[in-house]
Amino acid sequence: MSNAPVDKGRRRFLTVATSVVGAAGAVGVAVPFIASWNPSARAKNAGAPVEVNIGKAEPGQMIRVEWRGQPVWVVRRTPEMLAGLDGLADLLRDPNSEEPQQPEYAQNQYRSRRKEYFVAVGICTHLGCSPQYLEDTFAEQVEGVNAGFFCPCHGSKFDIAGRVFEGVPAPYNLVVPPHYYIDDNTILVGQDGEQA
């Protein structure tokens, strides 16, 4: 063992240098770790609004898109479909859309911003199945009603405004997602923007 004197300056330098290198290493590990908490690009895109081109939609046609991993339907309703909404109140569980299944601007008989187009999440409010769109054969399910949505899994029925009929398992109307018209040919699903 050597009896050499302790060089306090050298010891202090080594302590500071080791601390700096250790701190840099901790930051080097912490930054990627904390960055991993941010949602991935795929997750960000999954929740992003979706543009739907309705310019070429024919009367009676349904367009399907995906928003937040859910099917969203846009149905261009015919004048006959719209006229068929009258007089159904006694058959429906929530005819005036009083349950919070739609934004305030869709709390009307048509459950939409513009009566010609119906926008809805295509998932049954019973157990999450996807109902079928019956453009002109719905009368087989509900007499006198030509168009609507039928969930064959458990028999839930919805009119062409997504309002649920009485006596079926589904407890609520179909969900109307936030949406607005960018222009006459485009709907943006996922945001309650200003009306064009």
BELPE-V697151 format. One record per pair of residues at least 4 apart in sequence whose ideal C-beta (glycine too) atoms are under 7 Angstrom apart, sorted by the first residue. I is the first residue (numbers start at 1). GAP is how many residues later the second one is. D is the distance in Angstrom with one decimal. If there is no record, write none. Layout:
BEGIN
i=I gap=GAP d=D
i=I gap=GAP d=D
END
This chain:
BEGIN
i=6 gap=5 d=6.8
i=7 gap=4 d=6.5
i=8 gap=4 d=6.2
i=9 gap=4 d=6.4
i=10 gap=4 d=6.4
i=11 gap=4 d=6.3
i=12 gap=4 d=6.3
i=13 gap=4 d=6.0
i=14 gap=4 d=6.1
i=15 gap=4 d=6.4
i=16 gap=4 d=6.4
i=17 gap=4 d=6.4
i=18 gap=4 d=6.1
i=19 gap=4 d=6.2
i=20 gap=4 d=6.3
i=21 gap=4 d=6.4
i=22 gap=4 d=6.4
i=23 gap=4 d=6.4
i=24 gap=4 d=6.2
i=25 gap=4 d=6.5
i=26 gap=4 d=5.9
i=27 gap=4 d=6.1
i=29 gap=4 d=6.2
i=30 gap=4 d=5.9
i=31 gap=4 d=6.1
i=32 gap=4 d=6.4
i=39 gap=4 d=3.9
i=39 gap=5 d=5.4
i=41 gap=4 d=6.2
i=42 gap=4 d=6.3
i=43 gap=4 d=6.9
i=44 gap=4 d=6.4
i=46 gap=22 d=5.9
i=46 gap=23 d=5.8
i=47 gap=21 d=5.4
i=48 gap=142 d=6.8
i=49 gap=139 d=5.1
i=49 gap=140 d=6.3
i=49 gap=141 d=3.3
i=49 gap=142 d=4.9
i=50 gap=15 d=5.3
i=50 gap=17 d=4.7
i=50 gap=139 d=4.8
i=50 gap=140 d=6.0
i=51 gap=135 d=5.6
i=51 gap=137 d=5.7
i=52 gap=11 d=6.1
i=52 gap=13 d=5.4
i=52 gap=22 d=5.4
i=52 gap=134 d=6.9
i=52 gap=135 d=4.5
i=52 gap=137 d=6.0
i=53 gap=132 d=6.2
i=53 gap=133 d=5.9
i=54 gap=9 d=6.8
i=54 gap=20 d=6.2
i=54 gap=22 d=6.8
i=54 gap=63 d=6.5
i=54 gap=131 d=6.0
i=54 gap=132 d=6.9
i=54 gap=133 d=5.9
i=55 gap=130 d=3.4
i=57 gap=4 d=4.9
i=57 gap=6 d=5.9
i=57 gap=19 d=4.3
i=58 gap=18 d=6.8
i=59 gap=17 d=5.6
i=59 gap=19 d=4.5
i=60 gap=16 d=6.8
i=60 gap=18 d=5.3
i=60 gap=75 d=5.1
i=61 gap=15 d=5.4
i=62 gap=11 d=5.4
i=62 gap=12 d=7.0
i=62 gap=13 d=4.7
i=62 gap=71 d=4.9
i=63 gap=11 d=4.5
i=64 gap=7 d=5.7
i=64 gap=9 d=6.0
i=65 gap=7 d=5.1
i=65 gap=124 d=6.7
i=66 gap=4 d=6.9
i=66 gap=5 d=6.2
i=66 gap=6 d=6.9
i=67 gap=5 d=4.8
i=67 gap=110 d=6.5
i=67 gap=122 d=5.0
i=67 gap=123 d=5.5
i=70 gap=51 d=5.3
i=70 gap=53 d=6.0
i=71 gap=51 d=3.9
i=71 gap=52 d=6.9
i=71 gap=59 d=6.0
i=72 gap=47 d=6.8
i=72 gap=49 d=5.8
i=72 gap=50 d=6.5
i=72 gap=105 d=6.1
i=72 gap=117 d=5.4
i=73 gap=47 d=5.3
i=73 gap=49 d=4.7
i=73 gap=60 d=6.9
i=74 gap=43 d=6.1
i=74 gap=45 d=5.3
i=74 gap=113 d=6.3
i=75 gap=43 d=4.5
i=75 gap=58 d=6.9
i=76 gap=40 d=6.2
i=76 gap=41 d=5.9
i=77 gap=4 d=4.1
i=77 gap=5 d=5.4
i=77 gap=39 d=5.8
i=77 gap=41 d=5.9
i=77 gap=83 d=6.0
i=79 gap=4 d=6.2
i=80 gap=4 d=6.4
i=80 gap=66 d=7.0
i=81 gap=66 d=4.8
i=81 gap=79 d=4.8
i=82 gap=33 d=5.9
i=84 gap=61 d=6.1
i=84 gap=62 d=5.9
i=84 gap=63 d=6.5
i=84 gap=76 d=6.7
i=85 gap=24 d=5.8
i=85 gap=25 d=6.9
i=85 gap=74 d=6.5
i=85 gap=75 d=6.6
i=85 gap=76 d=5.7
i=88 gap=4 d=5.7
i=88 gap=7 d=6.8
i=88 gap=57 d=7.0
i=88 gap=71 d=5.8
i=89 gap=6 d=4.0
i=91 gap=74 d=5.6
i=91 gap=75 d=6.1
i=92 gap=67 d=6.9
i=92 gap=71 d=4.8
i=92 gap=72 d=6.7
i=92 gap=73 d=6.0
i=92 gap=74 d=6.6
i=93 gap=71 d=4.9
i=93 gap=72 d=6.8
i=93 gap=73 d=5.2
i=94 gap=4 d=5.8
i=94 gap=5 d=5.2
i=94 gap=69 d=6.4
i=94 gap=70 d=6.6
i=94 gap=78 d=6.8
i=94 gap=79 d=5.4
i=95 gap=68 d=6.1
i=97 gap=4 d=6.8
i=97 gap=5 d=5.8
i=97 gap=10 d=4.7
i=97 gap=14 d=5.8
i=97 gap=76 d=6.2
i=99 gap=73 d=5.3
i=99 gap=74 d=6.5
i=101 gap=71 d=5.2
i=101 gap=72 d=4.7
i=101 gap=73 d=7.0
i=101 gap=74 d=5.2
i=101 gap=75 d=6.6
i=102 gap=4 d=4.0
i=102 gap=5 d=5.9
i=102 gap=9 d=5.7
i=102 gap=74 d=3.6
i=103 gap=73 d=6.5
i=103 gap=75 d=5.6
i=103 gap=89 d=5.9
i=105 gap=8 d=5.6
i=106 gap=5 d=4.9
i=106 gap=6 d=5.6
i=106 gap=7 d=6.6
i=106 gap=70 d=4.5
i=109 gap=52 d=6.8
i=110 gap=5 d=4.1
i=110 gap=51 d=5.6
i=111 gap=7 d=6.7
i=111 gap=50 d=4.4
i=111 gap=51 d=5.7
i=111 gap=52 d=7.0
i=111 gap=65 d=5.6
i=112 gap=5 d=5.9
i=112 gap=6 d=5.3
i=112 gap=7 d=6.4
i=113 gap=67 d=6.7
i=113 gap=68 d=6.7
i=113 gap=82 d=6.7
i=114 gap=67 d=6.9
i=118 gap=42 d=6.6
i=118 gap=43 d=6.2
i=118 gap=44 d=6.7
i=119 gap=57 d=6.2
i=119 gap=58 d=6.6
i=119 gap=60 d=5.0
i=119 gap=68 d=6.5
i=119 gap=70 d=6.5
i=120 gap=42 d=4.7
i=120 gap=54 d=4.4
i=120 gap=55 d=6.5
i=120 gap=56 d=5.6
i=121 gap=53 d=6.5
i=121 gap=54 d=4.2
i=121 gap=56 d=5.6
i=122 gap=8 d=5.3
i=122 gap=9 d=6.9
i=123 gap=5 d=5.5
i=123 gap=7 d=6.1
i=124 gap=4 d=6.5
i=124 gap=5 d=4.7
i=124 gap=6 d=7.0
i=124 gap=7 d=5.4
i=124 gap=27 d=4.3
i=124 gap=32 d=5.3
i=124 gap=46 d=5.5
i=125 gap=39 d=7.0
i=125 gap=45 d=4.7
i=125 gap=46 d=6.0
i=125 gap=47 d=4.1
i=125 gap=49 d=6.7
i=126 gap=25 d=6.8
i=126 gap=28 d=5.7
i=126 gap=30 d=5.2
i=126 gap=43 d=4.4
i=126 gap=44 d=4.2
i=127 gap=26 d=6.9
i=127 gap=27 d=6.7
i=129 gap=22 d=5.2
i=129 gap=24 d=4.1
i=131 gap=18 d=4.1
i=131 gap=19 d=5.8
i=131 gap=20 d=4.1
i=131 gap=25 d=6.9
i=131 gap=27 d=6.5
i=132 gap=17 d=6.7
i=132 gap=18 d=5.3
i=132 gap=20 d=6.5
i=133 gap=16 d=5.8
i=134 gap=4 d=4.1
i=134 gap=13 d=6.6
i=134 gap=14 d=6.0
i=134 gap=15 d=7.0
i=134 gap=16 d=5.6
i=135 gap=12 d=5.6
i=136 gap=10 d=5.6
i=136 gap=11 d=6.3
i=138 gap=4 d=6.3
i=138 gap=7 d=5.5
i=138 gap=8 d=5.8
i=138 gap=9 d=5.2
i=138 gap=10 d=4.0
i=138 gap=12 d=6.7
i=139 gap=4 d=6.1
i=139 gap=5 d=6.5
i=139 gap=6 d=6.1
i=139 gap=7 d=5.5
i=141 gap=7 d=6.9
i=141 gap=9 d=5.1
i=141 gap=16 d=5.3
i=142 gap=6 d=6.8
i=142 gap=15 d=5.9
i=142 gap=23 d=6.3
i=145 gap=14 d=6.4
i=147 gap=13 d=4.5
i=148 gap=9 d=6.3
i=148 gap=10 d=5.7
i=148 gap=11 d=4.9
i=148 gap=12 d=5.4
i=149 gap=9 d=4.2
i=149 gap=13 d=6.9
i=150 gap=7 d=5.6
i=151 gap=4 d=6.8
i=151 gap=5 d=4.1
i=151 gap=19 d=7.0
i=154 gap=15 d=4.6
i=155 gap=13 d=5.8
i=155 gap=14 d=6.7
i=156 gap=8 d=6.7
i=156 gap=12 d=4.4
i=156 gap=13 d=5.4
i=156 gap=14 d=3.7
i=157 gap=8 d=4.4
i=157 gap=11 d=5.4
i=158 gap=4 d=5.1
i=158 gap=5 d=6.3
i=158 gap=6 d=5.4
i=158 gap=16 d=5.6
i=159 gap=4 d=4.9
i=162 gap=11 d=5.3
i=162 gap=12 d=3.3
i=162 gap=14 d=6.9
i=163 gap=10 d=4.9
i=164 gap=4 d=6.4
i=164 gap=6 d=4.9
i=164 gap=8 d=6.3
i=164 gap=9 d=5.3
i=177 gap=12 d=5.6
i=177 gap=13 d=6.7
i=178 gap=12 d=6.2
i=178 gap=13 d=5.7
i=178 gap=14 d=4.3
i=179 gap=8 d=5.5
i=179 gap=9 d=6.3
i=179 gap=10 d=4.7
i=180 gap=8 d=5.8
i=180 gap=11 d=6.6
i=180 gap=12 d=6.4
i=180 gap=13 d=4.2
i=180 gap=14 d=6.8
i=180 gap=15 d=5.9
i=181 gap=5 d=7.0
i=181 gap=6 d=5.7
i=181 gap=14 d=6.5
i=181 gap=15 d=4.7
i=182 gap=4 d=4.3
i=182 gap=6 d=5.3
i=182 gap=14 d=5.8
i=183 gap=13 d=5.4
i=188 gap=5 d=6.3
END
